[in-house]
Amino acid sequence: MRLVHVLIPNGRLESVLDELDDEGIDYAVSEEVGRGEYEAQVSFPLPTSAVEPVLTRLRNVGLEEDGYTIVVTAETVVSKRFAEVKKQYTDLSLSRAELVSRAEDMAPPLSTFVVMTIVSAVVATTGLLSNSAAVIIGAMIIAPVMGPAISASVGSVLYEPKLFRRGVGLQVFGVLLAIASGLVFSLLVKETLLVPPGFNPIEVPQVQERLTPNILSLVLAVGAGVAAVFSLTRGVSSVLVGAMIAVALVPPAATVGIGIAWNAPLAIIEAGTLLLVNILAVNLVALSLLWLSGYRPVAEDQTGYARKRTLQLLAVITFALLALGIILVGVSLLSVADAEFKENLNDEIADVLSQQQYQNVRLVEVHIDVSPVQGLLFSEEPEVTILVDSPGGIPPSGLAEEIRMVIKEEQGYDVTVVIEAVDASLPSDDEATITERVAPLGLPPVSHLQAV
């Protein structure tokens, strides 16, 4: 429910009151003595969805479009006539004025936005590196990302250029700031040894979740956009909805920063694609739903401009999403190929080691230094390192070449195979690693002894 206060220009009071009587709306009239161009102030309660149509009717009989109007929340209205009015307006949508006001309030001041974005990105990066979903959720709650996305959409649909520019600007700035914050914190963690030497964040499950974007990734972004518009237009709490939008934006942005810090180009592409898709999807859904909900500028002559701008934005975002969708499908296929290579690789190595001549050799670990997919994308030599437990710590002769040939025959990939052998039966002080490396060009095996 809302309580509306309006100032009535001289000579318009009777027409305004007639309109309110026709609608069956209770009102109170007080004389206006502070400003000579107004003769009275009228206050009346309305259901939330009645604010826009009633104010439109009053403007048609003389109420100024940009005149003094206050709309506040009313806790309780006791009136038989109000109950009848309420039955006529069952929709729960906000008026245009309230919509703009809420959108402006949801976009925080720049200083607050900067601090909260940095904090949320750093906390999200911490959660990703420590593989803690709880920490990541905490980062989502404080991230100020809902306001800018909603402000841009409301500004476009209602032709509020200042609100639109602020929303777009905060979105772009916020994403770049989140990536930069994640990058700086990741470098700090990496260089100060807050993580163990040799730590690879790409192998952390929470990070990997942001490195496997696919078409299903759109579901989260679309759901976040729908929830954001519903929350805004119905005047309900936006805290949880803001957290939902943050889930779609902040962790991928932090993951991009992590990828840059650890020089992982494929991770940057995957997380960056997911981030862009989510941003565009949220804006596309918000724009579409606000326009389809019937929101238009107050001034009729601005409706055409608003329609043109909104349709242009929808076309640009849709085209960008289609382009990113192609990348998304490609990344999905490459990820599947990468996963299949890893799965088949383990089976192929196990098959080779099951042969009689390798009965004393035990597989310890397989590490894919550069996968065939990464090699294809970044022109690097695919390389696989296999650690085995072998008597004397000596790689069995020809093992690297045999595994390389099996991989080539079974999967069609020509990769460099590195065999590292240790003898687990030796005391740790005497243990050594002997490495045998066989490159795709068929060069002779190269072995060297490396003390551990």
Secondary structure, 3 states (H helix, E strand, C coil): CEEEEEEEECCCHHHHHHHHHHHCCCCEEEECCCCCCEEEEEEEEECHHHHHHHHHHHHHCCCCCCCCEEEEECCCCCCHHHHHHHHHCCCCCCCHHHHHHHHHHHCCCHHHHHHHHHHHHHHHHHHHHCCCHHHHHHHHHHCCCHHHHHHHHHHHHCCCHHHHHHHHHHHHHHHHHHHHHHHHHHHHHHHCCCCCCCCCHHHCHHHHHCCCCCCCHHHHHHHHHHHHHHHHHHCCCCHHHHHHHHHHHHHHHHHHHHHHHCCCHHHHHHHHHHHHHHHHHHHHHHHHHHHHCCCCCCCHHHHHHHHHHHHHHHHHHHHHHHHHHHHHHHHHHHHHHHHHHHHHHHHHHHHHHCCHHHCCCEEEEEEEEECHHHHHHHCCCCEEEEEEECHHHCCCCCHHHHHHHHHHHHHCCCCEEEEEEECCCCCCCCCEEEEEEECCCCCCCEEEEEEC
